[in-house]
C-alpha cells in the first residue's frame, strides 16, 4: 500500500480526490491500495532542558551550556492519536510519498515523523506547486526520488537544533546576568528575532535623535513661446550641503531676486524615448510589501490570505516562494491561465482580451528558478464569490501582475532641460506617456520607476540656444526629514536586504548572494512574534519599539544582535540543503559559538549586560510596572528607596532634591517632590503629577498648596484616599480642601 503524508487535512483531501481515494477514516482517507494521511504541522517538538536532566529546571550559569549528546523529541499532546494512526499506516506501507509543502519546513514535518516511527522503506516526493487538480495530476506524474529532497530535511533539522542551542542557552545566560544587575524579567534571545528587533530599535533611535536642518529651494518660472514650466535652481558647492541642497537663506533670496524679469537661455534640451518592462510577478516578500504599502495589511495576514488562495480556493500557486521568475515550460499554459482568469471574473475580460499570450518577457527564465517559481494564478476557475474581500484584493494583485507579463513595455518620452539665467543654472525634468503598455493593467502598482524628486510635468518643445523670459522666482523653505519608521512591509524588505546594513565589503557580497535573515516562510511570523511579545507596537502602519525592546537590545552583545551573524547561519543552512555542508559540522560550530558566549557571561558576571546604577547607592536599578506605568526602583529596596521615572526604557532624570516650596497648612514642614507627585511632609496632602492623562507643572502644584482657588484635578488626601476635584482656598492660615 502506498501512503501519502500531507502537511494538513485540506491538502490531504485535495490529493485524495485526484487519487480517487474517498473512504474517510479518523486519521486517513483510503482508496484502492492507497491511503492519504496528514499531519497538523509539526507533530513533534524538541524536548525541554529539564527533560535531559531535572537539575536543568533551575536557571544557573553553572549548568550552561546545555549541549545534548542525543537529541530528544516529544509528541505534542493534542496530536498523539494522529501520530499513532500514521504509525499504523507505515507498518502496512510498501512505499511512502512525502506530500507536505514543498520547502525546507514541509520536508522536516514529514521526515521527522518517518524517523520517529522508524520507517525504513522506500520514499518518494510529491513536489506540489499548486493544489488545483491539474497541478496535482502533473506532480503525481513526476514524483521525485526521496534522496533528491532529503537534504532539505537535514537543513530543517539543523535549523531547529541551532535555534534550540541559541535560544535555550543564551536566553538563560543573559537573563541570569541581567538579573544580577537588577533586570526584572526574561531576556528572550532568538536567532532571527533579535537582529530583526535591533533594526527597529536602531531606526527609532535614529528618528528620535534626528535634528531637522533647514534648506531652501528656488524655482524659476520659465516662459517660452511654446509654453511655460518651472525649473529648480542648482546651488553651487559654496552654499550647498553634501546632498546638493542650498543651506543659505540669504543666497536663495538673492537668486530669486536677481532672476526676476531677466532673459534666460536653454543650454540643455534632451528628450529620450524610454521603455519600462512590466514588474516581475510576486514572490511572497514583494506581495507582503505591496499589500502593506497599499492597505497596511500585516505580513502574517498577507501570508495567511495567500495560503488560503492556494489551499482553499486553488486559485494561485504555492505562496512561500522567494522567486519572481517562471519556468519556460509553463509559458505554454499561459492561454489556459488567462482563460481561467476571465472565467472567474468577466469584469476583467477587457484586460485579458488585451493580453498577448505569445509574448515571452524576462520573467520566463529557467536560470533564475529556485525551489519554487513566482506566485501566479492557476488554470482552475476560481470562485470569486466564495472569497473574502481581502482574498479578492490579494488575488487581484496576483492576477494583474501575471496579466502584465503579456502586455508591451510602458513607453514615455523623458525630457531634461537646463536653463542659464543671471549666472545660475536651473534644471527641469518631464515625462510624457506615449504607450501605456502594461500600466493599463497595473493602475495602482507601486513597483515601478515612475518615482522622482521632480514632480512630473509636460515640458514644451525647445531647442538649445532658445531664449526665454524668467517671470519670477519662488523660494520654498524646506527641512530635512528623518527616515520613516518601519512598517511591516519595509521591515520585511530590510530583513531580506540586510546587506545594506553591513559595512564589511566581503561580508556584504556574501549577504547579497543570500536572502537576508529569515526565510519567505518565517519572516512574517517573526514580526508577529515580536508584536505578540510586546517588543513591537503597531500604530496604524508603523512599527514602534517598546521600552522593553530597547532594554533587551542594550543588554545583548553585538554578536548576538548583529543581523549579519544570522544571515551567515542562513547561508550555512542553504549549504546543507545543497549537500555542501553536513549537519554535525554546522551544529559543532554553533555549539562552540554558544560555549564561548556563555563563558564570556560567566567571566563578566553582571558586567555582561548593561545596567543602570542607582544615583544614591550605586546598586542596579530595576524597571518595574506600577499603577501609573513603568518606573525604575533601586534593587536595594527597602534600604534604598530611590525611584526614577521611565524614559524610553531607560531611567529618567532624578527629581529635584530638597524642598520645592511651603504648604499653606502653616505646619512646620515643606513640599517635596517624588517621581510621581509633590507632597507636604507636614499635612501629607499630595498633588499627583499626572491625572487623567494631564500633567501638572510645579507652578500649578505650588498654587494648590498655597491655597489659591484653582480649578485643577489631582490633589489627594493620603489619609482618606479622596481626590480633590473642586478647588482650594486659604482659611486661617491653612489649606481648606474640598473633596469629592
C-alpha positions, 0 to 999 in steps of 0.5 A: 500500500502506498501512503501519502503524508500531507502537511494538513487535512485540506491538502490531504483531501485535495490529493485524495480526490485526484487519487480517487481515494474517498473512504474517510477514516479518523486519521486517513482517507483510503482508496484502492491500495492507497491511503492519504494521511496528514499531519497538523504541522509539526507533530513533534517538538524538541524536548525541554532542558529539564527533560535531559536532566531535572537539575536543568529546571533551575536557571544557573550559569553553572549548568550552561551550556546545555549541549545534548549528546542525543537529541530528544523529541516529544509528541505534542499532546493534542496530536498523539492519536494522529501520530499513532494512526500514521504509525499504523499506516507505515507498518502496512506501507510498501512505499511512502510519498512525502506530500507536505509543502514543498520547502525546507519546513514541509520536508522536516514535518514529514521526515521527522515523523518517518524517523520517529516511527522508524520507517525504513522503506522506500520514499518518494516526493510529491513536489506540489506547486499548486493544489488545483487538480491539474497541478496535482495530476502533473506532480503525481506524474513526476514524483521525485526520488526521496534522496533528491529532497532529503537534504532539505530535511537535514537543513530543517533539522539543523535549523531547529537544533541551532535555534534550540542551542541559541535560544535555550542557552543564551536566553538563560545566560543573559537573563541570569546576568541581567538579573544580577544587575537588577533586570526584572524579567526574561531576556528572550534571545532568538536567532532571527528575532533579535537582529530583526528587533535591533533594526527597529530599535536602531531606526527609532533611535535614529528618528528620535535623535534626528535634528531637522536642518533647514534648506531652501529651494528656488524655482524659476518660472520659465516662459517660452513661446511654446509654453511655460514650466518651472525649473529648480535652481542648482546651488553651487558647492559654496552654499550647498550641503553634501546632498546638493541642497542650498543651506543659505537663506540669504543666497536663495533670496538673492537668486530669486531676486536677481532672476526676476524679469531677466532673459534666460537661455536653454543650454540643455534640451534632451528628450529620450524615448524610454521603455519600462518592462512590466514588474516581475510577478510576486514572490511572497516578500514583494506581495507582503510589501505591496499589500502593506504599502497599499492597505497596511495589511500585516505580513502574517495576514498577507501570508495567511490570505495567500495560503488560503488562495492556494489551499482553499480556493486553488486559485494561485500557486504555492505562496512561500516562494522567494522567486519572481521568475517562471519556468519556460515550460509553463509559458505554454499554459499561459492561454489556459491561465488567462482563460481561467482568469476571465472565467472567474471574473468577466469584469476583467475580460477587457484586460485579458482580451488585451493580453498577448499570450505569445509574448515571452518577457524576462520573467520566463527564465529557467536560470533564475528558478529556485525551489519554487517559481513566482506566485501566479494564478492557476488554470482552475476557475476560481470562485470569486464569490466564495472569497473574502474581500481581502482574498479578492484584493490579494488575488487581484494583485496576483492576477494583474501582475501575471496579466502584465507579463503579456502586455508591451513595455510602458513607453514615455518620452523623458525630457531634461532641460537646463536653463542659464539665467543671471549666472545660475543654472536651473534644471527641469525634468518631464515625462510624457506617456506615449504607450501605456503598455502594461500600466493599463493593467497595473493602475495602482502598482507601486513597483515601478520607476515612475518615482522622482524628486521632480514632480512630473510635468509636460515640458514644451518643445525647445531647442538649445540656444532658445531664449526665454523670459524668467517671470519670477522666482519662488523660494520654498523653505524646506527641512530635512526629514528623518527616515520613516519608521518601519512598517511591516512591509519595509521591515520585511524588505530590510530583513531580506536586504540586510546587506545594506546594513553591513559595512564589511565589503566581503561580508556584504557580497556574501549577504547579497548572494543570500536572502537576508535573515529569515526565510519567505516562510518565517519572516512574517511570523517573526514580526508577529512574534515580536508584536505578540511579545510586546517588543513591537507596537503597531500604530496604524502602519508603523512599527514602534519599539517598546521600552522593553525592546530597547532594554533587551537590545542594550543588554545583548552583545553585538554578536548576538544582535548583529543581523549579519551573524544570522544571515551567515547561519542562513547561508550555512543552512542553504549549504546543507540543503545543497549537500555542501555542508553536513549537519554535525559540522554546522551544529559543532560550530554553533555549539562552540559559538554558544560555549564561548558566549556563555563563558564570556557571561560567566567571566563578566558576571553582571558586567555582561549586560548593561545596567543602570546604577542607582544615583544614591547607592550605586546598586542596579536599578530595576524597571518595574510596572506600577499603577501609573506605568513603568518606573525604575526602583533601586534593587536595594529596596527597602534600604534604598528607596530611590525611584526614577521615572521611565524614559524610553526604557531607560531611567529618567532624570532624578527629581529635584532634591530638597524642598520645592516650596511651603504648604499653606497648612502653616505646619512646620514642614515643606513640599517635596517632590517624588517621581510621581507627585509633590507632597507636604511632609507636614499635612501629607496632602499630595498633588499627583503629577499626572491625572487623567492623562494631564500633567501638572507643572510645579507652578500649578502644584505650588498654587494648590498648596498655597491655597489659591482657588484653582480649578485643577484635578489631582490633589489627594488626601493620603489619609482618606484616599479622596481626590480633590476635584473642586478647588482650594482656598486659604482659611486661617492660615491653612489649606481648606480642601474640598473633596469629592 
